[in-house]
């Protein structure tokens, strides 16, 4: 009886976070989205555990890259802004915030957009995918914009971030299934191959759940985000496999189970805190643990994935190597579970 998440061992959580953080910080990254997602996870681990040594190691990496000079900005690399906000909070060093503000200036003035102001997905300084919106942007840019806007008291930036959530919901959430498509092409008014890719749904679910922690019902957008996430998680709950994981094409069980998406979806369920999803989140945690190796590497994570032409092509994307987004989403899930465990302990202590 009781909430299944209450039975998760806190010591196990903390030791697993330690292991995954150490493996993550031993990986080679460029100033790009794989490191951005990985280091976001490290930041979440620091916030959950209070271990400043995580941020000291991260600061050494970031400082070294800043000395070398950064590559041209693009939407996907905005994900690196997350760790700059965390480093400023952890150290108080204004250079991290100053660089985050340069990223914000790029988003406000130079980032490619279409329609009424929708951020266009880009993976380089060029015009990679004209008129396309990808679910990835919700994590790489929109959540960063929201976090930065709330931190800086920048109402214009907050409004822009929340607008991105609204546009991406409008363009990507399937009204028939409540799942998110991988991408939308405004020129053809289509979802390209029309696949409901798992990691796209993880980007959407996790960032919406995180957004609801940043704002409250006094924001008109709150209920729109809440409604989108509620319906999406209800659909996702029905598609979870017996292992606790989700298939890389959510509604096609022929596709392989994918761990980074499963971690992101599990984290969203923990943050959203719908009671009947607790068992789903606990099952996802067990599935994640089964895919973390003895050195803290998160296994069975699909490689970087463009919008593929078919289910078969998504199934051919390799999942052999460790990936920054696998590490980062796993840490986000583990950290959300640890935060919840601490809150429950505090609540129980207050009752005594």
C-alpha positions in Angstrom: 0.0 0.0 0.0 1.0 3.6 -0.3 2.9 5.5 -3.0 5.3 3.1 -4.9 7.9 5.9 -5.1 8.1 5.9 -1.3 9.9 2.6 -1.4 12.8 3.9 -3.5 16.0 3.8 -1.4 17.4 7.3 -0.9 21.0 6.0 -0.4 20.7 4.1 -3.7 19.5 7.2 -5.5 22.4 9.3 -4.1 25.1 6.7 -5.0 23.6 6.3 -8.5 23.7 10.1 -9.0 27.3 10.2 -7.9 28.2 7.4 -10.3 26.4 9.0 -13.3 27.8 12.5 -12.6 31.3 11.2 -12.5 30.9 9.3 -15.8 29.3 12.3 -17.4 32.1 14.7 -16.4 34.6 12.3 -17.8 33.1 12.4 -21.3 34.3 14.7 -24.1 31.8 17.4 -25.2 31.8 20.4 -27.4 30.0 23.6 -26.7 26.8 22.1 -28.1 23.5 20.5 -27.1 24.9 17.1 -26.0 27.0 18.8 -23.4 24.1 21.2 -22.7 21.8 18.4 -21.8 24.4 16.5 -19.9 25.4 19.5 -17.8 21.8 20.4 -17.2 21.6 17.0 -15.5 24.7 17.8 -13.5 23.1 21.0 -12.4 20.0 19.2 -11.3 22.1 16.7 -9.4 23.8 19.6 -7.6 20.5 21.1 -6.6 19.2 17.8 -5.4 22.3 16.7 -3.5 23.9 20.0 -2.5 27.3 18.5 -3.6 29.2 21.6 -4.7 32.1 19.4 -6.0 29.9 18.7 -9.0 29.8 22.3 -9.9 33.5 22.9 -9.2 34.3 20.2 -11.8 31.8 21.6 -14.2 33.2 25.2 -13.8 36.7 23.9 -14.7 35.3 22.6 -18.0 33.3 25.7 -18.8 36.1 28.0 -17.9 38.5 26.1 -20.2 36.1 26.4 -23.1 35.4 30.1 -22.5 39.1 30.7 -22.7 39.4 29.0 -26.0 36.4 30.9 -27.4 32.9 29.8 -28.3 31.5 28.7 -31.7 28.8 30.7 -33.4 25.4 30.5 -31.7 22.5 28.3 -32.8 19.3 27.1 -31.2 20.5 23.7 -30.2 23.6 25.1 -28.5 21.4 27.3 -26.4 21.2 24.2 -24.1 24.6 25.2 -22.8 22.9 28.2 -21.2 21.3 26.0 -18.5 24.7 25.2 -16.9 25.6 28.9 -17.0 22.5 29.7 -14.9 23.4 26.9 -12.5 27.0 27.9 -12.2 26.0 31.5 -11.5 23.7 30.2 -8.7 26.4 27.9 -7.3 29.4 30.3 -7.5 28.0 33.8 -7.8 30.6 34.5 -10.5 29.0 37.1 -12.8 30.9 35.9 -15.9 28.5 32.9 -16.2 25.5 35.2 -16.1 27.1 37.6 -18.6 27.5 34.7 -21.1 24.0 33.5 -20.5 22.8 37.1 -21.3 24.7 37.0 -24.6 22.8 33.8 -25.4 19.5 35.6 -24.5 20.4 38.5 -26.8 20.9 36.1 -29.6 17.5 34.5 -29.0 15.9 37.9 -28.9 17.5 39.5 -31.9 19.2 37.0 -34.2 17.7 33.5 -33.9 15.8 32.4 -37.0 12.1 32.4 -36.6 9.0 31.7 -38.7 5.3 32.6 -38.4 4.4 34.8 -35.5 7.8 34.2 -33.9 8.3 30.5 -33.6 12.0 29.6 -33.0 13.3 27.6 -36.0 15.3 24.5 -35.2 18.9 25.0 -36.1 22.0 22.8 -35.4 24.5 25.1 -37.0 25.0 28.8 -37.7 23.2 28.2 -41.0 19.5 27.9 -42.0 19.4 24.2 -41.4 15.7 23.4 -41.4 13.7 26.4 -42.9 10.4 26.9 -41.3 10.6 23.8 -39.1 9.7 23.5 -35.4 11.2 20.5 -33.5 10.2 19.4 -30.0 14.0 19.6 -29.1 13.7 23.4 -29.0 11.5 23.2 -26.0 14.5 22.0 -24.0 17.3 23.6 -25.8 15.8 27.1 -25.9 12.3 27.6 -24.4 13.1 26.2 -21.0 16.4 28.1 -20.9 14.5 31.3 -21.8 11.9 30.7 -19.1 14.5 29.9 -16.4 16.6 32.9 -17.4 13.6 35.2 -17.6 12.4 34.2 -14.1 15.9 34.6 -12.7 16.4 38.0 -14.2 12.9 39.3 -13.9 12.7 39.8 -17.6 9.0 39.7 -18.4 9.5 40.0 -22.1 11.7 36.9 -22.1 9.3 34.9 -20.0 6.4 35.9 -22.4 8.5 34.7 -25.4 9.4 31.4 -23.7 5.8 30.7 -22.8 4.7 31.6 -26.4 7.2 29.0 -27.6 5.4 26.4 -25.5 2.1 27.4 -27.0 3.3 27.3 -30.6 5.0 24.0 -30.2 1.9 22.5 -28.6 -0.2 23.8 -31.5 2.2 22.5 -34.2 3.4 19.2 -32.6 0.7 17.7 -30.3 -1.5 15.2 -32.2 -5.1 15.9 -31.3 -6.0 12.3 -31.9 -3.4 10.6 -29.7 -2.2 13.5 -27.5 1.4 12.5 -28.3 3.9 14.9 -29.8 5.2 14.5 -33.3 9.0 14.8 -33.8 8.7 18.0 -36.0 6.5 20.3 -38.0 7.3 21.9 -41.4 5.5 25.2 -41.9 6.1 25.3 -45.6 4.3 22.0 -46.3 2.0 22.3 -43.3 3.0 18.7 -42.4 4.7 16.6 -39.7 7.1 15.2 -42.3 7.2 11.5 -41.7 4.6 11.9 -39.0 6.3 9.7 -36.4 5.6 10.0 -32.6 9.2 9.7 -31.6 9.8 9.0 -27.9 12.6 11.5 -27.2 10.6 14.3 -28.8 7.8 13.4 -26.3 10.4 13.4 -23.5 11.6 16.9 -24.5 8.0 18.1 -24.5 6.9 16.4 -21.3 9.9 17.2 -19.2 10.0 20.8 -20.2 6.3 21.3 -19.6 6.5 19.7 -16.2 9.5 21.9 -15.4 7.7 25.0 -16.7 4.8 24.4 -14.3 7.3 24.5 -11.5 8.6 27.9 -12.7 5.2 29.6 -13.1 1.8 29.4 -11.4 -1.9 29.6 -12.2 -1.7 33.4 -12.3 -0.1 33.1 -15.7 -2.7 32.6 -18.4 -0.4 30.0 -20.1 -0.3 27.8 -17.0 -3.5 26.0 -17.8 -2.6 25.5 -21.5 0.7 23.9 -20.5 -1.0 21.9 -17.8 -3.7 20.6 -20.1 -1.2 19.6 -22.8 1.0 17.7 -20.3 -1.9 16.1 -18.6 -3.2 14.6 -21.8 0.2 13.7 -23.1 1.2 11.8 -19.9 -2.1 9.9 -19.9 -1.3 8.7 -23.4 2.3 7.9 -22.5 1.2 5.9 -19.4 -0.8 3.5 -21.7 2.3 2.9 -23.9 4.8 2.0 -21.2 6.4 -1.4 -21.7 6.7 -4.2 -19.1 10.4 -3.3 -18.6 9.4 0.3 -17.5 10.7 1.8 -20.7 9.1 3.3 -23.8 9.7 2.3 -27.5 11.6 4.8 -29.6 8.5 5.0 -31.8 6.0 5.2 -29.0 3.1 3.5 -30.8 5.1 0.9 -32.6 6.2 -2.0 -30.4 8.5 -3.3 -33.2 10.9 -0.4 -32.4 13.5 -0.8 -29.7 13.1 0.5 -26.2 15.0 3.8 -25.7 16.4 4.8 -22.3 16.9 8.6 -22.6 13.3 9.2 -23.6 12.2 6.8 -20.8 14.2 8.8 -18.3 12.7 12.1 -19.5 9.2 10.8 -19.4 9.7 9.3 -16.0 11.1 12.6 -14.7 8.1 14.4 -16.1 5.8 12.1 -14.2 7.6 12.7 -11.0 7.5 16.5 -11.4 3.8 16.5 -12.5 2.9 14.3 -9.5 -0.3 12.7 -10.7 -0.9 10.0 -8.0 -1.9 7.2 -10.4 1.3 7.7 -12.4 3.6 7.0 -9.3 3.6 3.3 -10.2 4.6 4.2 -13.8 7.5 6.4 -12.6 8.7 3.7 -10.1 8.7 1.2 -13.0 10.6 3.6 -15.2 13.2 4.0 -12.4 13.7 0.3 -12.3 14.0 0.2 -16.1 16.6 3.0 -16.0 18.7 1.3 -13.3 18.8 -1.8 -15.4 20.5 0.3 -18.1 23.2 2.1 -16.0 26.5 0.2 -16.1 28.9 -0.2 -13.2 30.8 3.0 -14.2 27.7 5.2 -14.5 27.2 5.1 -18.2 23.6 5.2 -19.3 23.1 2.6 -22.0 20.7 1.9 -24.9 20.4 5.6 -25.8 19.7 6.4 -29.4 22.3 8.5 -31.3 21.4 12.0 -32.5 18.3 11.6 -34.7 17.1 13.8 -37.5 13.5 13.5 -38.7 13.7 10.0 -40.3 11.6 9.0 -43.3 10.1 5.9 -41.7 9.7 3.8 -38.6 12.3 1.4 -40.1 14.8 4.3 -40.3 14.2 5.3 -36.7 14.9 1.7 -35.8 18.2 1.7 -37.5 19.5 4.7 -35.5 22.3 3.1 -33.3 22.2 2.9 -29.6 25.6 1.6 -28.8 27.5 4.7 -27.5 27.1 6.8 -24.4 25.4 10.1 -25.2 25.3 13.3 -23.3 21.5 13.5 -23.5 21.2 10.0 -22.0 23.4 11.0 -19.1 21.6 14.4 -18.6 18.0 13.0 -18.8 18.9 10.2 -16.5 20.3 12.7 -13.9 17.2 14.8 -14.3 15.0 11.8 -13.4 17.2 10.6 -10.5 17.4 14.2 -9.1 13.6 14.6 -9.4 13.2 11.4 -7.4 15.7 12.5 -4.8 14.0 15.9 -4.5 10.7 14.1 -3.9 12.2 11.8 -1.3 13.6 14.7 0.6 10.3 16.6 0.5 8.5 13.5 1.8 11.0 13.1 4.6 10.6 16.8 5.5 6.8 16.5 5.5 6.9 13.4 7.7 9.2 15.1 10.1 6.9 18.1 10.3 4.0 15.8 11.4 6.0 14.4 14.3 
